[in-house]
Amino acid sequence: MLSLYAGADGVKTGYTGLAGRCLVTSATRNGMRLISVVLFCDTKNLRTSSSTKILDYSFAEYDRVNLLDKGTVMGTIKVNRSRTAQEINLTVAEDLTAVLKHNQKDMLFTRVSIPKQVTAPVKKGSIMGTVSIYHGDRIIAETSLIALDSAEKKELKDYIGDVIIKWIDIMN
């Protein structure tokens, strides 16, 4: 298979009395690696042709699809008791990809799960929620949503300043 199949990059042949002639083949094309496993083959030629058919079909019918890029902003979260930020953007923690049949990408939907609000302090990079990609009722990819910025906790002097500002507004 290594010399016969374009993109083949790994093989393991074998034989047992119960499983007959076996072949595991790995092949990579356009950044997508597929693995074929064939068992119960009577001849070496059948073993090779079966693996070739599986890989040809899979490369023809499936693609590696980019679902979300790392750093994509997926929402915001309100931050209570913060002196530096009232809201923080939440971004995708890592690239999300999947191997899908050609017609399946249009059947996907995304669900973002984050709390309505949090209380400061929040550190940049903290996990604040998740983003899940569904095909039907099945999750096919999921990653964390992380805080793009930090939010510092208010201190006593900040609260005193808030009271003074409100008092001045009332007096005017």
Residue frames relative to the residue before (quaternion, step in Angstrom):
aa qw qx qy qz dx dy dz
M 1.0000 0.0000 0.0000 0.0000 0.00 0.00 0.00
L 0.6093 0.5751 -0.3687 0.4025 3.61 0.96 -0.73
S 0.7563 0.3481 -0.2108 0.5122 3.59 0.94 -0.76
L 0.6849 0.5100 -0.2792 0.4392 3.62 1.20 -0.42
Y 0.7877 0.3302 -0.1531 0.4971 3.58 0.98 -0.77
A 0.4473 -0.7021 0.4890 0.2606 3.60 -0.74 1.07
G 0.8107 0.2347 -0.2008 0.4974 3.55 -0.75 1.07
A 0.4527 0.6794 -0.4651 0.3423 3.61 1.23 -0.12
D 0.0065 0.8298 -0.5562 0.0456 3.57 -0.78 1.02
G 0.8021 0.0937 -0.0916 0.5827 3.57 1.22 0.26
V 0.0620 0.7916 -0.6055 0.0539 3.54 -1.01 0.84
K 0.0164 -0.7449 0.6650 0.0517 3.49 -1.35 0.38
T 0.1556 -0.7781 0.6041 0.0740 3.53 -0.71 1.09
G 0.0623 0.8063 -0.5874 0.0306 3.52 -1.25 0.34
Y 0.1092 -0.7688 0.6240 0.0878 3.51 -1.35 0.14
T 0.0777 0.7443 -0.6629 0.0233 3.53 -1.09 0.82
G 0.6458 -0.5353 0.3773 0.3925 3.54 -1.20 0.42
L 0.7076 0.4529 -0.2652 0.4731 3.59 1.00 -0.76
A 0.7789 0.3549 -0.1787 0.4852 3.61 0.89 -0.90
G 0.4034 -0.7165 0.4840 0.2993 3.61 1.19 -0.21
R 0.7457 -0.3186 0.2793 0.5143 3.55 -1.16 -0.63
C 0.0952 -0.8052 0.5853 -0.0094 3.57 -0.85 1.06
L 0.0030 -0.7849 0.6197 0.0015 3.53 -1.24 0.54
V 0.0910 -0.7380 0.6670 0.0463 3.54 -1.01 0.95
T 0.0088 -0.8082 0.5872 -0.0438 3.57 -0.72 1.12
S 0.1582 -0.7495 0.6369 0.0872 3.54 -1.05 0.87
A 0.0472 0.7838 -0.6177 0.0446 3.55 -0.99 0.89
T 0.1543 -0.7882 0.5932 0.0559 3.56 -1.07 0.82
R 0.0948 0.7591 -0.6384 0.0853 3.52 -1.02 0.99
N 0.8537 0.0180 -0.0487 0.5182 3.56 -1.00 0.90
G 0.7201 -0.4714 0.2460 0.4458 3.57 0.93 0.91
M 0.6426 0.4853 -0.3322 0.4911 3.60 1.23 0.16
R 0.1613 -0.7834 0.5961 0.0697 3.57 -0.74 1.10
L 0.0782 -0.7737 0.6285 0.0168 3.52 -0.97 0.98
I 0.1869 -0.7633 0.6094 0.1047 3.54 -1.20 0.62
S 0.1614 -0.7747 0.6088 0.0560 3.54 -0.87 1.05
V 0.0584 -0.7723 0.6320 0.0249 3.57 -1.02 0.85
V 0.0140 0.7875 -0.6156 0.0261 3.57 -0.76 1.07
L 0.0938 -0.7824 0.6157 0.0019 3.53 -1.05 0.93
F 0.8129 0.3229 -0.2039 0.4398 3.56 -1.35 0.16
C 0.3730 0.7197 -0.5039 0.2983 3.61 1.00 0.75
D 0.4311 -0.7247 0.4821 0.2379 3.58 -0.93 0.94
T 0.8047 0.1480 -0.0616 0.5716 3.58 1.09 -0.70
K 0.6306 -0.5217 0.4156 0.3968 3.53 -1.32 0.33
N 0.6372 0.5315 -0.3308 0.4496 3.61 1.01 -0.77
L 0.6456 0.5046 -0.3191 0.4762 3.60 0.97 -0.81
R 0.6248 0.5433 -0.3233 0.4581 3.56 1.02 -0.83
T 0.6872 0.4735 -0.2727 0.4787 3.60 0.89 -0.93
S 0.6932 0.4702 -0.2934 0.4607 3.60 0.82 -0.93
S 0.6221 0.5339 -0.3457 0.4566 3.63 1.03 -0.68
S 0.6613 0.4920 -0.3052 0.4769 3.57 0.93 -0.87
T 0.6295 0.5357 -0.3254 0.4591 3.59 0.99 -0.83
K 0.6610 0.5078 -0.3064 0.4598 3.60 0.91 -0.90
I 0.6483 0.5156 -0.3187 0.4608 3.60 0.94 -0.85
L 0.6952 0.4678 -0.2781 0.4696 3.57 0.85 -0.95
D 0.6351 0.5233 -0.3360 0.4581 3.62 0.94 -0.83
Y 0.6565 0.5048 -0.3086 0.4680 3.59 0.89 -0.92
S 0.6896 0.4985 -0.2857 0.4408 3.57 0.82 -1.00
F 0.6724 0.4761 -0.3039 0.4784 3.61 0.92 -0.82
A 0.6621 0.5054 -0.3075 0.4601 3.60 1.08 -0.64
E 0.7719 0.4001 -0.1813 0.4597 3.60 1.00 -0.82
Y 0.7711 0.3329 -0.1599 0.5187 3.60 1.14 -0.52
D 0.1003 -0.7675 0.6301 0.0625 3.54 -1.27 0.57
R 0.4277 -0.6170 0.5808 0.3146 3.51 -1.28 0.45
V 0.1165 -0.8205 0.5596 -0.0034 3.57 -0.64 1.20
N 0.3416 -0.7040 0.5860 0.2103 3.54 -0.99 0.92
L 0.2171 -0.8097 0.5374 0.0921 3.59 -0.60 1.16
L 0.7801 -0.1023 0.1020 0.6087 3.60 0.90 -0.96
D 0.3479 -0.7285 0.5541 0.2031 3.55 -1.10 0.76
K 0.5729 -0.5664 0.4744 0.3549 3.52 -1.16 0.72
G 0.7846 0.3165 -0.2421 0.4751 3.58 -0.95 0.90
T 0.4808 0.6557 -0.4486 0.3710 3.61 1.23 -0.12
V 0.3777 -0.7155 0.5389 0.2346 3.60 -0.84 0.99
M 0.1339 -0.8221 0.5526 0.0275 3.57 -0.73 1.13
G 0.7957 -0.1606 0.0996 0.5754 3.60 1.24 -0.01
T 0.3629 -0.6917 0.5711 0.2524 3.51 -1.37 -0.12
I 0.1939 -0.7539 0.6146 0.1278 3.51 -1.30 0.37
K 0.4257 -0.6950 0.5211 0.2533 3.58 -0.94 0.92
V 0.1752 -0.7829 0.5924 0.0734 3.55 -0.99 0.94
N 0.2384 -0.7748 0.5749 0.1106 3.57 -0.64 1.15
R 0.8518 0.1773 -0.1440 0.4714 3.53 -1.29 0.61
S 0.4458 0.6706 -0.4670 0.3654 3.55 1.05 0.81
R 0.3276 -0.7452 0.5476 0.1937 3.55 -1.02 0.78
T 0.7513 0.4134 -0.2140 0.4677 3.60 1.19 -0.36
A 0.8190 0.0317 0.0056 0.5729 3.64 1.01 -0.62
Q 0.3168 -0.7559 0.5452 0.1761 3.56 -0.86 0.96
E 0.7681 0.1081 -0.0641 0.6279 3.56 1.29 -0.48
I 0.1502 -0.7704 0.6138 0.0845 3.55 -1.17 0.64
N 0.4208 -0.6793 0.5426 0.2590 3.55 -1.03 0.85
L 0.2222 -0.7604 0.5985 0.1191 3.54 -1.12 0.77
T 0.1191 -0.8216 0.5572 0.0174 3.56 -0.80 1.05
V 0.6050 -0.5544 0.4432 0.3608 3.52 -1.32 0.47
A 0.4352 -0.7488 0.4496 0.2184 3.57 -0.77 1.10
E 0.8072 0.0156 0.0239 0.5896 3.61 1.09 -0.64
D 0.6183 -0.5233 0.4216 0.4077 3.55 -1.25 0.39
L 0.1640 -0.7636 0.6160 0.1027 3.56 -1.07 0.78
T 0.0528 0.7771 -0.6234 0.0679 3.55 -0.83 1.06
A 0.0481 -0.7756 0.6280 0.0427 3.55 -1.30 0.34
V 0.3735 -0.6636 0.5889 0.2708 3.51 -1.30 0.36
L 0.0372 0.8196 -0.5623 0.1031 3.56 -0.59 1.23
K 0.5485 -0.5429 0.5030 0.3891 3.53 -1.29 0.37
H 0.6872 -0.5242 0.3163 0.3910 3.57 -1.12 0.66
N 0.7676 0.3950 -0.2065 0.4607 3.61 0.84 -0.90
Q 0.5595 0.6568 -0.3784 0.3352 3.63 1.19 -0.08
K 0.5402 0.6518 -0.4191 0.3283 3.63 1.05 -0.50
D 0.6660 0.5041 -0.3057 0.4571 3.60 1.03 -0.72
M 0.6681 0.5059 -0.2917 0.4611 3.61 1.25 -0.26
L 0.5303 0.6410 -0.3970 0.3877 3.58 1.26 0.18
F 0.0185 -0.7695 0.6344 0.0708 3.54 -1.26 0.41
T 0.3785 -0.7339 0.5382 0.1686 3.51 -1.26 0.64
R 0.0825 -0.7708 0.6298 0.0492 3.56 -1.07 0.80
V 0.1736 -0.7702 0.6103 0.0649 3.54 -0.82 1.12
S 0.0863 -0.7975 0.5970 0.0145 3.58 -0.81 1.05
I 0.2243 0.7487 -0.5914 0.1985 3.56 -0.46 1.27
P 0.5209 -0.6068 0.4757 0.3662 3.59 -1.15 0.47
K 0.6076 -0.5695 0.4033 0.3793 3.59 -1.18 0.46
Q 0.7993 -0.0633 0.0702 0.5935 3.56 1.07 -0.73
V 0.1639 -0.7462 0.6352 0.1134 3.52 -1.36 0.37
T 0.3988 -0.6907 0.5460 0.2564 3.54 -1.29 0.24
A 0.5106 -0.6467 0.4790 0.3027 3.57 -0.98 0.94
P 0.5672 -0.1044 -0.8105 -0.1025 1.57 -2.27 1.00
V 0.1478 -0.7340 0.6549 0.1024 3.53 -1.34 0.51
K 0.2534 -0.7711 0.5667 0.1414 3.57 -0.83 0.97
K 0.5667 -0.5747 0.4718 0.3550 3.55 -1.10 0.76
G 0.7880 0.2921 -0.2345 0.4887 3.56 -0.92 0.96
S 0.4755 0.6653 -0.4482 0.3611 3.61 1.26 -0.07
I 0.4662 -0.6531 0.5186 0.2953 3.55 -1.08 0.74
M 0.0892 -0.8296 0.5511 -0.0093 3.56 -0.69 1.17
G 0.8012 -0.0817 0.0722 0.5883 3.61 1.23 -0.25
T 0.3942 -0.6929 0.5403 0.2694 3.54 -1.30 -0.36
V 0.1744 -0.7153 0.6583 0.1567 3.52 -1.35 0.35
S 0.0934 -0.8009 0.5915 -0.0016 3.54 -0.85 1.08
I 0.2184 -0.7409 0.6217 0.1302 3.55 -1.07 0.82
Y 0.1460 -0.8137 0.5620 0.0256 3.54 -0.75 1.15
H 0.1039 -0.6911 0.7057 0.1168 3.49 -1.35 0.53
G 0.7845 -0.0461 -0.0282 0.6178 3.55 -0.19 1.30
D 0.7539 -0.3334 0.2582 0.5039 3.58 -0.75 -1.01
R 0.5923 0.5787 -0.3450 0.4418 3.58 1.30 0.24
I 0.3700 -0.7003 0.5660 0.2286 3.59 -0.92 0.95
I 0.1411 -0.8056 0.5713 0.0689 3.59 -0.77 1.05
A 0.7844 0.0143 -0.0251 0.6196 3.60 1.26 -0.30
E 0.0547 0.7937 -0.6016 0.0710 3.56 -1.07 0.74
T 0.0736 0.7806 -0.6192 0.0436 3.55 -1.14 0.68
S 0.6160 -0.5549 0.4233 0.3653 3.53 -1.34 0.19
L 0.2852 -0.6723 0.6459 0.2224 3.49 -1.38 0.39
I 0.1180 -0.8211 0.5579 0.0249 3.55 -0.76 1.05
A 0.5784 -0.5889 0.4471 0.3446 3.53 -1.25 0.59
L 0.3879 -0.7345 0.5157 0.2100 3.55 -0.85 1.06
D 0.7880 0.1381 -0.0596 0.5971 3.58 1.17 -0.65
S 0.5025 -0.6165 0.5071 0.3320 3.52 -1.36 0.06
A 0.1429 -0.7432 0.6423 0.1209 3.54 -1.33 0.32
E 0.2703 -0.7878 0.5369 0.1343 3.54 -0.58 1.20
K 0.5151 -0.6479 0.4797 0.2913 3.54 -1.12 0.76
K 0.4962 -0.6371 0.4977 0.3166 3.55 -1.06 0.78
E 0.2521 -0.7414 0.6040 0.1481 3.52 -1.19 0.71
L 0.7388 -0.4096 0.2882 0.4509 3.58 -1.28 0.18
K 0.6564 0.5218 -0.3205 0.4405 3.60 0.90 -0.87
D 0.6175 0.5362 -0.3444 0.4611 3.62 1.13 -0.64
Y 0.6577 0.5002 -0.3086 0.4711 3.59 0.96 -0.83
I 0.6322 0.5180 -0.3284 0.4735 3.59 1.01 -0.80
G 0.6370 0.5223 -0.3181 0.4693 3.60 0.99 -0.82
D 0.6323 0.5305 -0.3264 0.4606 3.60 0.99 -0.80
V 0.6570 0.5058 -0.3071 0.4672 3.57 0.97 -0.90
I 0.6505 0.5144 -0.3202 0.4578 3.61 0.92 -0.86
I 0.6511 0.5121 -0.3162 0.4625 3.60 0.93 -0.88
K 0.6606 0.4897 -0.3094 0.4776 3.61 0.91 -0.84
W 0.6403 0.5229 -0.3294 0.4562 3.61 0.96 -0.81
I 0.6413 0.5107 -0.3187 0.4757 3.61 1.00 -0.86
D 0.6469 0.5159 -0.3248 0.4582 3.62 0.94 -0.83
I 0.6509 0.5076 -0.3187 0.4659 3.58 0.97 -0.79
M 0.6749 0.5102 -0.2929 0.4453 3.58 0.96 -0.86
N 0.6574 0.4891 -0.3229 0.4737 3.63 1.10 -0.54
